[in-house]
Amino acid sequence: MHIEFRHLRTIKAIHDAGGLARAADQLNITQSALSHQIKGLEEQAGVELFVRRSKPMRLSPAGLRLLRLAEQVLPQVEAAIAEFDGLRKGSTGRMHIAIECHACFEWLFPVLEAFRHDWPDVDVDIRPGLAFDALPALQTEDVDVVISSDPEDLPGVTFTELFDYSPVFVAAASHPLAQKSWIEAEDFRGETLITYPVERSRLDVFSQLLTPAKVEPGAIRQVELTAVILLLVASNRGVSVLPDWVVREVKYNSDYVTRPLTATGLKRRLYAATRTADLDRPYVRDLIRLAGEEARRLQDWAGPGASAAG
């Protein structure tokens, strides 16, 4: 027996419509063609699929079995067709994001919330577990976007600029270093440095300041949440280095202050790394657009003279 999708659609249409004439109208075929199709299917099955002496026309036990099959299969087929149509139009797809910047979780969430409303059919996921091997994962298509401050020259990968930021020193207002105009690498000797729980090469304070100067802090304490880091700093349990926009986002607290690192300050840039070919996808371009808008909001909110706490 050779069952086609059109056979399942026919069985369901006749059941729903209660007769051949209305089912033929729904299927946009003639009643004669529909009757011929049913006759051919019954010949294949070797049993009657309809009780023809009843009004409205109803399915036989064999026909009901085909109806159950139609109700299971047809929605899945229609969903697959809709998904393929969305892929052709660029309205559906996958957006798996890896983040090399731990603090960027807080910045990224508003971006993803806006993205979810604009692209409800795109599967969004964050893959923090891939953070240390994020760029190779991008090349092997395990992730689709990498948020990073360390661009590399990789074949088939494009780094799109998002925004600039400054890593800043954060200490309790009563801390002796709070009296300085700026902080140097040597100032960290003997201090407890509170950081996010990531490897040193991913932390600006090490990659941009301490490692080049060959300076080690007195101790390192790793904390997951920015709010907890600032709470510990305000309590004089240690000092920290955070992106300036992170500190601005947290409610003002006069118990801590921020200071630039070095006399000229440090500048870093955040990028969205994508496969170059994927930049043709509308939802990829829109994610980058939304990220840029959120970045500008952070920078505009800072206003003039925003380097002091908070």
Protein Blocks (a to p, Z undefined) as FASTA:
>chain_A
ZZdfklmmmmmmmmmnopaklmmmmnopafklmmmmmmmmmmmnopafbdfkbccddddf
klmmmmmmmmmmmmmmmmmmmmmmmmmnopaccdddddfblklmmmmmmmmmmmmmmmmm
bccdddfklmmmmmmmmmnopafbdcdfbdcddehiacddfbdcdddddddfklmklmpm
bdcfklmgopacddddddfklpmklmmmmmmnopacfbdcddfblklmmmmmmnopaccd
ddfklmmmpccdfkbccddehjkopaddddddddfklmmpmklmmmmmmmmmmmmmmmmm
noghilbcZZ
